[in-house]
Amino acid sequence: MGVRVEAGLLVGIGSATFLATFLALVFGVLTPAISGLGLIAGAIGGGLVWRATAPSQARPQGADLAAAALFGVVALRQFLWLLVERDGQVLTWDYFNYGDLPLHITYIRFFANGAPFWPENPVFTSTRLQYPIGIDVFQAMLLQLGVPLAAGLALVGVLASALTALGLLRWAGGLALLAFLLSGGLGEPQGLAWKNLFLALFVTQRGFLFAMPAGLLLLASWRRRVLRGEGGLVPGWVEGVLWGLLPLFHLHTFLLVSLLFALWTLTEGRLREARGTLLVALVPATLGVLAVTDFFRAASLLGWQPGWTIGDEGLVTFFFRNFTIYPALLAWAALAAARSRDRALVLTLVPALAVWAALFFVKLAPWAWDNTKVMVWCYLLTLPAVGHALAGVPARARAGLLVLWLLPGSVSVANATVGHQGYVLYERREVEAVCEALRVAPIGERIAVAPTFNHPVALCGHPLVAGYGGHLWTYGIEPRAVEEKLARLMDGRPDWERAASELRARFLFWGQREAEAHPGSLRPWETSRRLAAEGAWGRLYDLASAK
């Protein structure tokens, strides 16, 4: 798979998603016809990009192929077992995916079920969804066209892994593959700030499945065109299309690559040459940013937090526990880059270090760990300089340094690949029964449930009054007032009807989770509201219909 296929696939997937999202906005809902039209248009666009792009000449060899093989084995293990069934239970393989994947399943099925566009947030009442929905819309398109959810998730994950592996090889050779795949610190991954980037970000933060390979292709092409004065890997208009599509999939990546484009073109005096790329990107990027930020009405999540997640831990201990010898390698690489007078190396390394340093003082979300979504790009930007420095070291010494740097992360990857039996997300029969029962509930109507990260109502793609508090908090939503009203409703307090009205709760779901969360509930709806459905899973009440 060369750059022609790579660029064609990325533009095809991105443009199919963008067109389907646009048509869903025009017609108010995503339909199978829109999904099919989007994929056809994406295939045509991808074909045009393939024809316009010159074939690549580089062929990985030796150690690069070995690194790619290792990357492929781990990626196949994670994505082919992303959502699997065993003895009636549906599991995921990655610990870090345990909390995130149910939310993405909610989004995917919500869109595929016919949610009004631009969608409201399916896990919080009366709010517009302020999230880069691109990859989940693409998965919903596949689901509408008959691709089972588990198969679609595996297909997209494996394809994205292959495209990312190509991008990493092009960016900094086999070193980039190993440094990304085997990143991480000493100790249990859950207790580290610098977790394994492949497992904790690429597998779980699904926008990276498009943004990572697209961003790597853009950076590599701009490095050639802008910093080295050579021809780009793809035509300038293809760069513009990919750049413009990024906000719909991952806003952090869009902002970082935009910063580098501006810095590189201004520093090298190539703004005029890059003007065409910028003009092509301008319209889709603007529309994407406006959509995912609700026309900039999304609350700013920037905050001052010196020390990032260091807390009370000593500075030296924190850096060694999380990064092992990488900071020392980075300092050495910076000196080597300065001595080499290679402008491409310097102009790639310096902004990466500057942004990374800034992220130790400013947080981008309520959860400071989310800074890693940008730190990962800073890390990748430093790898060409690190590779340049290591190239002058004898083979045995270089191997020793790599072992000291990457051994902790390799242990995490090995444990995640073969060391456990997976994590149970839900019971298949329960979710199927609930989904069947919910056919009586229009997709736009809110359902009151006990907030849990994997509630079957949410997994069926129906919108909740309020979902899991941890999900809401990480997206900057303050749920306290809504949760208090929801508690009054579920407890059956005297003002429960008023609470239901204010929460826009059309239905109330009562099952085992609700009974455990509200053991003292008076359940007045049982005698005053129509029972819409019932089964072994519990009961569904229509709060808008009297008994």
TORDRENDREN-37089 format. One record per residue: x, y, z of N, C-alpha, C in turn. Coordinates in steps of 0.2 Angstrom, whole numbers, plus 2048, in hexadecimal, padded with zeros to 3 digits. Example, Ala and Ser with C-alpha at 12.3 -4.5 7.8 and 13.67 -1.06 7.14 Angstrom:
# TORDRENDREN-37089
8427E482783E7EA8278427F08278407F58238447FB824840800827
END
This chain:
# TORDRENDREN-37089
8047FA80080080080080480680080480A7FB8088107FA8048167FC80881C7FB8048227FD7FE8247F87FE8217F27F88227EE7F281F7F17F38197F37ED8157F77EB8187FD7F181A8017F081D8087EC8248077EE8288037EA82E8027E382D7FF7E38297FB7DC8277F87D78257FD7D98208017D581E8077D382380C7D882780E7D782C8137D28318107D383480A7CE8398077C88358067C882F8037C182C8027BD82B8097C082980E7BC8288147BA82F8177BF8348177BE83A8197B883E8167B983E80F7B484180B7AD83E80B7AD83780B7A683480C7A38368137A78368187A483881E7A283F81E7A684481B7A484B81B79E84C81779D84981179784A80D79184781179284181478C83E81778A84281D78E84582178D84A82678985082478C85381E78885981B78185781978085181577A85081377584E81977884B81E77484A82477185082777685582777485C82976E85F82576F85E81E76A86181A76385E81A76385781B75D85381B75B85282275F85382775D85282E75E84C83176184782D76284083076783D82B76B83882E76F83482A76B82E82876B82C82276782781F76B82281B76981C81A76D81781676F81A80F76A81D80C76B82080677182580677182A80B77682F80C77D82B80D77D82681178382281378581F80C78181C80878381980278681E7FD7838247FD7858297F878C82C7FB78C82D80179382F80479882A80279782480379D81F80279E81F7FA79981F7F679B8207EF79F8267ED79D82C7F07A18327EE7A88317F17A882E7F77AF82D7FA7B38297F67B08247F37B481F7EE7B68237E87B28277E57B482B7DF7BA8307E17B98337E77BE8387E97C58357EB7C482F7EE7CA82B7EF7CE8297E97CA8277E47CD8257DD7D082B7DA7CD8317DA7D08377D77D78397DB7D78387E17DD8397E57E38347E37E182E7E27E58287E07E882A7D97E482C7D47E782E7CE7EB8347CE7EA8397D27EE83F7D37F483F7D67F58397DA7FB8387DE8008347DB8068367DB80C8327D880D82C7DD80F8267DA8118217DF8178227E381781F7E981D8207ED82281B7EB82981D7EC82E8197EA8318157F08308187F68348157FC83180E7FD83580A7FF83380380283680180883280080D8367FE8148397F881483F7F78178437F18178457F081E8477E981F84B7E78258477E982C84A7ED8308477EE8368417F28368407F68318397F98308347F482F8357EF82B8307EA82A82E7E68308347E58348337E183A82E7E583F8307EC83F82B7F08448247F18418237F183A81D7F18388197EA83981D7E58398197DE83A8177DE84281B7E18468197E184D8137E584E8137EB84B80E7F084B8077EC8498087E98438027E58407FF7E08458037DC8488017D784D7FD7DA8528007DF8557FC7E285B7F67E68597F67E98537F07EC8517EA7E784F7EC7E284C7E77DD84A7E47DA8517E97D98567E67D685C7E17DB85F7E27E185F7DE7E68627D87E785F7D87E88587D27EA8547CE7E48527D17DE8517CC7D884F7C97D68557CB7D885B7C87D68627C57DC8657C47E18617C17E88647BA7E78677B67E38647B07E18667AE7DA8657AF7D58697AE7CE8687A97CB86D7A67C686B7A17C38707A47BC8727A37BB8797A57B487C7A07B288179D7AD8807987AA8857927AF8867907B288178A7B788278C7BE8847937BF8867957C58887997C98837987CF88279C7D387D7A27D78807A87D587E7AE7D88817B27DC87C7B77E087F7BC7E487C7C27E287F7C87E287A7CE7DF87D7D27E48817D27EB87F7D67F08827D37F38887D77F388E7D47F68947D27FD8937D680188F7D580888E7CE80988A7CC8048877C68048837C08038867C080088C7BB7FE8907B68038927B88098937B380F8957B281388E7B681388A7B58178847B181487E7B280E87D7AE80B8777A780B8787A480A87E79C80A87F79A81187C79D81687E79B81D87C79B81E8747A081B8717A081B86A79B81786779981186A79480D86778D81186878D81586D78781986E78681E86878C82186778C82686178A82385A78E81D85978D81A85378681885178381585677C81285677781885677881D85977482385A77482685377982784F77982A84977682584477781E84477581A84076D81984076B81A84776381984875F81F84576382484375F82A84075E83084476483184876483784D76383D84875F84284B75F84984776684C84776884F84176E85284076D85984077285D84377885B84777685884D77885384F77584F85577685385B77185286077285486777684E86A77985087077D84C87377984687677A84087477683A87677783887D77C83B88177C83988877C83F88C77884488A77784A88E77284E88B76C84F88F76685388C76785A88A76485C88576486388376A86688176F86287F77586587D77786287677A86787277C86586C78386186C78485C86878A85886879085C86679585D86A79B8618687A185C8697A18598637A68538637A885285C7AE85185A7B084F8537AD8488517A884784E7A484184D7A683D8477AB83F8437AC83C83D7AD83583D7B18328417B282B8407AC8278427A88298477A282684979D82784479C82C84079882D83B7998288357A08278347A282282F7A081B8317A181983779F81383A79781283979381783B78C81783A78A81683378E81982E78C81882778D81182579380D82879480682678E80282978C80482F78780083378080182F77F80782D77880882977880482377E80282077F7FF8197807F781A77F7F582177F7EE8227857EB82578A7EF8267907EC82978F7EB83178F7E583378E7E583B7937E983F7917EB8447957F084879C7ED84A79C7E784C7A37E484E7A87E48487A57E28437A97E183C7AB7E883A7A77ED83A7A87F48387AE7F783C7AD7F68437B27F88477B97F58467B97EF8457BF7EB8437C27ED83D7BE7EE8387C07F08317C47F78317C07FC8347C38038357C98038397CA7FF83E7D07FF8437D67FC83F7D57F683C7DA7F38387DD7F88327D87FB82F7DA7FF8297DE80582C7DB8088317DE80E8347E580C8367E68068397ED80483C7F28038367EF8018307F480082B7F68078287F180B8277F38128257F781682A7F68158307FB81883580281583580280F83480980C83480D80E82E80980F82880D81282280F81982480B81D82780C82482981282582E81282083381882083781E81E83481E81983082481782C82781D82882382082582582682082782C82582582D82B82683282F82D83183282F82C83583582A83883782383883581F83383781883283581483883880E83983680983D83680C84583A81184683B81484D83481784E83181A84A82A81D84B82581884D82581284982080D84B82180A85282880985482980685A82880B86082A81185F82981686482281886581D81786081681886181381286481580C86281280686481480486B81A80586D81D80387381E80987881B80E87781B81487C81881288281A81688881781588E81D81589381B81589A81F81689F82080F8A38238108A982480B8AE81E80A8B381C8048B38168028B88108018B480A8008B88047FF8B58028058B18008038AB7FE8098A67F880D8A97F380A8AD7EE80E8AF7F08148B47F68138B77F98188BC7FE81D8B97FF81C8B28048218AF8008278AC80482C8AB8028328A78038308A080982E89E80B82C89880A82589680482489480181D89380481A88C80281488B80481288480081587F80381987A7FF81D8767FA8198717FD81386F7F980F86A7F380D86E7F380A8747ED8078777E980C87A7EC81287D7E88178817E581C87C7E881D8777E68228727E382086B7E781C8687E581A8617DF8158617DF8118657DA80C8667D480F8687D481386D7CE8158717CC81C86E7D082186D7CE82786B7CD8278637C78258617C682385A7C78288557C682E8567C88338517CF83384F7D48308537DA82F8507DB82A84B7D682584A7D68208457D782483E7D482983D7D482D8377DA8338387DA83683E7DE83C83E7E683A83F7E78348417EE8328427F183183B7EF82D8377F282C8307F183282C7EB83682C7EB83C8287F084182A7F18428317F58478337FC8458327FE83F83280583D83080683E82980183C82580283E81D80384581C7FF84981F80085081E80785382080985182680F85382981585182581584B82281A84881E81A84C81781584D81581485180E81685880F81485B81481786281581E86381782185D81A82885D81C82C85D81582985981082D85980A82C86080682686280682486880182686E80482586F80B82687680E82D87681183087181583687281883C86F81483B86B80F84086880B84086B80483B86E80283A8717FB83A86C7F68378667F88368617F382F8607F182D85C7ED82685B7EB8228577F181C8597F28188567F881784F7F681584B7FB8138447FA80D8437F68088487F78028487F38018507F17FD8507EB7FC8577E97F985C7EE7FA8627ED7F88677F27F18677F47ED8667EF7E58667F07E38607F47E785A7F47E68547F87E78567FF7ED8598007EF85C8077E986080A7E78648057E18698087DB86580A7D98608067D385C8077D485980E7DA85580F7DB8528157DB85681B7DE85C81A7DF8618207D88638227D486581C7CD86881E7C88638217CA85C8207C58578237C785682A7CD85782C7CF8558337CA8588397C885E8397C486083E7BE85C8407BB85983B7B585483C7B784E83F7BD84C83F7C08468427C48478497C884C8497CC84D84F7CF85484F7CC8588537CD8608547D48618567D785D85B7DD85E85D7E385D8587E28588547E685784E7E685C8497E085F8487DF8648437E386A8457E286C84C7E687284E7ED87184E7F086C8507F786B8507FA86B8497F78678447FA86883E7F986E83A7F487283C7F387983A7F887D83C7FA87D8437FF88184680687F84280887984180E87783D80E87A83680887A83380887C82C80988482C80688783080788F83180F89083281188D83781888E83981D88C83481C88683082188482B82188982581B88B82381A88F81D81D89681E81B89982481E89F82582589F82682889A82A82F89A82B83389982583089582083489481A83289881482D89D81682B8A281082889E80B82489980C82089580781989680781689B80A80F89C80B80C89D80480F8A07FF80C8A17F980B89A7F68108967F680F88F7F380A88B7F780988C7FD8048888017FD88B8017FC8907FD7F68947FD7F088F7FA7F288B7F57ED8877F27EA8827F77EF87F7FB7ED87A8007E987D8057EA8838077E688680D7DF88880A7DF88A8047D888C8017D48868007D78807FF7D387A7FE7D08788057D487980A7D38768117CE87B8147CD8818127CA8868167C28858177BF8838127B88828127B687C8177B88768157B78708197B98718207BF8748217C28758287BD87982C7BB87F8297B788482C7B088182E7AD87D82A7A787A82B7A88758317AD8718307AE86C8367AF86F83C7B387483D7B58778437AE87A8467AA87D8427A488084479F87B84779F87584379A87084579C86D84C7A286B84D7A48678537A586C8597A58738587A687785D79F87B85E79A87985B79387C85B79488485A79788585479988C85379C8908587A188D85B7A588F8607A289186779C88D86879888E86E79A88987379E8848717A187F8757A588287B7A48808817A88838867B08828857B38878877BB8878877BD88288C7C187D88A7C487888F7CB87A8917CE87F88F7D48818917D58838987DA88189C7DB8838A37E28838A57E48878AA7EB8878AC7EC8818B17F187D8B07F28788B47FA8768B47FE87A8B78058798B78078728BA80B86F8B680D8688B880A8628B58058648B180185F8AD7FE85A8B28008538B27FE84E8B780384C8BC8088508BD80E84F8C280C84F8C98078538CB8058538D280A8548D780A8508DC80F8508E181584C8E08158488DA81B8448D88218488D78278468D882D84A8D782E84A8CF83184F8CD8318518C683584B8C283B84A8C58408458C283C83E8C283983C8C88368368C88308358C382C83A8C382783A8BE8298398B782E83D8B583183C8AE8348368AC8388338B183B82C8B08358278B08308278B582B8228B58278228AF8268288AC8218288A682582889F82B82B89F82F82B89983582789883782489E83E82189E84382589B84782389684D82789484B82B88E84582C88D84383088784583788784483A88D84684288E84D84288C85283E88F85983E88D85A83D88685783988385783887B85583E87885084187A84D84787785284D87785584E87D85A85387E86085287986284C87986884A87486684B86D86084986B85D84A86585D85286385B85686885A85D86686186086586685E86986D86086787085E86186E85885F87085585886D85885386785A85486385E84E86686584D86786885386A86F85287186F84F87586A85087C86984D87B86784687686384487586183D87386783887086C83B86E87283786987083286586A83486086882F85986B83185787082D85287482F84B87083084A86B82C84486782C84486483384A86183684A85E83C84886384284C86984184B86E84684487184684187384183A87584083587084283786A84283286584483386484C83986484E83A86385583886985A83A86F85883987585D83287685E82D87685982687785B82387285F82686B85E82386686282586786982B86986A82D86A87182A87087582987587182587B87381E87987581A87687181487487381386F87881886A87881886587E81986988581E86D88581F87188B81987588D81687888881087C88A80A87788D80A87188B80586D88D80686A89580C86C89780D86A89E80B8708A38088758A080587B8A47FE87C8A27FB87A89C7F587B89A7F18758997EB87489C7E786E89A7E28708957E186B8907DC86C88B7D586988C7D48668927CE8638947CD86289B7C886189E7C78608A67CC85B8A87CD8558A47D28508A67D88528A37DD8538A77E48568A47E78518A07E684A8A17E984589D7E78468957E18498947DF84A88D7E484E8897E985288C7EE8558897F28508857F284A8867F68458827F384587B7ED84787A7EB8478737EF84C86E7F28518717F785586E7FE85386F7FF85187580684E87780884987280484487080683F86B80984286580684786380984A85C80F84D85E81085086481785386581C84D86681A84886881E84286982084086281B83F85D81D83D85782184285382084885482484D85182C84D85382D84A85983484A85B83884485883483F85683783985483C83984E83B83D84984183E84484784084784784584C84D84784F85084285384C83E85784F83985B85283385684F83285185182D84C85882F84985883684785E83884586483884A86383985086883885586A83185686582D85686782685786B82285186A82584B86D82284587482284687782784A87F82784A88182385087D81F85387F81B85988081385688681085988780985788080585887F8008548797FC8548787F985B87D7F685E87B7F38658797F886A87D7FE86A87B80386F87480686D87280786786C8098658668058678687FE8668637F98688627FA8708677FB8748677FB87B86380187D86480787A86080D87B85880C87A85780987485080787284D8038788507FE87A84D7F987F84C7FD88685180288885080688E84A80A88D84980D88784381288683D80E88583C80988283680687F8347FF8838387FD8878377F688B8307F788F82F7FC8938297FD8978237FC89382380088D81D80088981C7FA8868217F68848217EF88181D7EA88681F7EB88C81B7E78918147E88918127EF89180B7F08918077EE88B80B7EE8858087EC87F8077E487F80C7E188280C7D98828067D78878067DA88D8007D98917F97DA88E7F97DF88A7F27E18877F17DC8817F67D987E7F57D58797F47CE87B7F77CB8807F67C48817F57C38897F57C888D7F57C78947EE7C78987E87C78947E27C78977DD7C48937D67C48957D17C18917CC7C688F7CD7CC88F7C97D288D7C57D48937C17D98917BC7DD8967B57DD8937B17DB8987AA7DA8967A67E18967A37E28907A07E988F7987E88917957E388E78E7E288F78C7DB88D7867D988F7837D388E77F7D38877817CF88277E7D087C7767CF87C7737CA87F76C7C987F7687CF88276B7D28887687D788B7677DD88676D7DF88376D7E587F7687E48797687DE8767647DC87075D7DD87275B7DA8787547DB87A7527E287C7567E687F7557ED8807547F18797597EF8747587F386E7517F186A74F7EB86B7497E98687437ED86B7437ED87273E7F087673E7F88747447FB87374480287274280486B73F7FF86773C80186073680686173380686772D80A86972F81186A73681286B73881986D73B81C86773882286573B82685F74282886174782885C74E82885E75082F86174C83486074D83B86274B83C86A74783786C74483887374983587974A83A87E74F83888374C83388875082E88A74E82988F75282A89674F82A89B75282B8A27548248A475B8238A675E81D8A876281F8AE76581A8B176A81B8B677181B8B27748218B377A8228AF78081D8B07818198AB7878148AB78A8158A47918138A479481489E79280F89978F80989A78D80489578580289678180789777A8068987778038917737FE8917717FB88B76D80088776980588A76580A88676A80E88277081088577581488177880F87B77A80987D77D80587877880387277180487376D80486E76C80A86977080F86C77081586876A81A86976781986F76281E87176482387676282987576582F87976282E88076783088576683088C76483788F76183789476183E89876883F89A76C83B89D77283C89F77683589F77C83589C78082F89C78582F8A278A82B8A178F82A8A67938318A87938328AE7968398B079D83A8AE7A18348AE7A88358AC7A98378A47A58348A07A58378997A383E89979E84089C79B84789C7A184C89E7A484A8A47A984E8A77AF84F8A27B184A89F7B784B89A7B684F8947AF8508927AD85488D7AB85B88F7AD85D8957AB8638987A486589A7A086089A79986189C7988618A47958668A67938668AD78C8638AF78C85C8B17868598B17828598B878585D8BD78285C8C377A85E8C37788648C07718668C176D8608BD76F85E8B876B8598B476B8528B87708508BB77084A8BF76C84B8C576B8518C87678528CE7608518CC75E8548C67578538C475584C8C275A8488BF7598418BD75883D8C375C83F8C975B83B8CF75483C8D27528428D174B8438D474683F8D074783F8C974283B8C57438348C77498318C774A82A8C87488288CF74882C8D474682B8DB73E82B8DC73B82E8D773482F8D77328348DC7358398DD73483F8E272E8438E072B8478E472484A8E272584E8DC72B8518DA72B8558D472E8518CE72D84A8CE7308468C972E8488C272784A8C272584C8BB7288528B87298578BD72C85D8BB73385C8B87378588BC73E8568BB73E8538B473984E8B273984B8AC7388508A67338548A77328598A273885E8A173C8608A67428648A57478608A274785A8A374D8568A074B85389974585589774385289074384B89074184889674184089673A83E89473A83B88E73483888B73383188E73882D88F73782689273C82589873A82189C73E81F8A273F8178A27458158A274780E8A274980C8A97458068AB7478048B27497FD8B274F7FC8B37527F58B47567F48BA75A7EF8BA75E7ED8BF7637F38C17667F68BD76A7FC8BE7678028C27618038BF75D8088C275B8068C97598008CA7567FE8D175C7FE8D67627FD8D47687FD8D876A8048DA7698098D576B8108D67668138DA7608118DA75A8158DD7568108E175980D8E67558078EA74F80A8ED74F8108EF7498138F37448168EE7448168E87408198E37398178E473481C8E472D81B8E572A8188DE72D8198D972B8178D27248198D072281F8D171B8218D07198208C971D8208C471B81F8BD7188188BB71A8138C071780D8BF70F80D8BF70C8128C37058128C37028188BF70681C8BD7038228B97058238B270A81F8B070C81F8A970C8198A570B81989E70A81389A71180F89A71080989B71680489A71780389371D80589071E8058897217FE8877257FB88B7287F488972B7F189072B7EB89072E7E88967317E18947367DE8987397D889673D7D689C7427D189B7467CF8A174B7D58A374C7D989E7517DF89F74E7E48A47477E58A47447EA8A873E7ED8A573C7F38A67367F68A37387FD8A07347FF89B73480589872E80989872E80F89B72881389D72881989872281A89572182089171E82689672282A89772182F89C71C83589971B83589371683988F70F83788F70E83089170882D89070582B8966FF82D8986FC82B89E6FA82489E6F98208A36F78198A36F08188A2
END
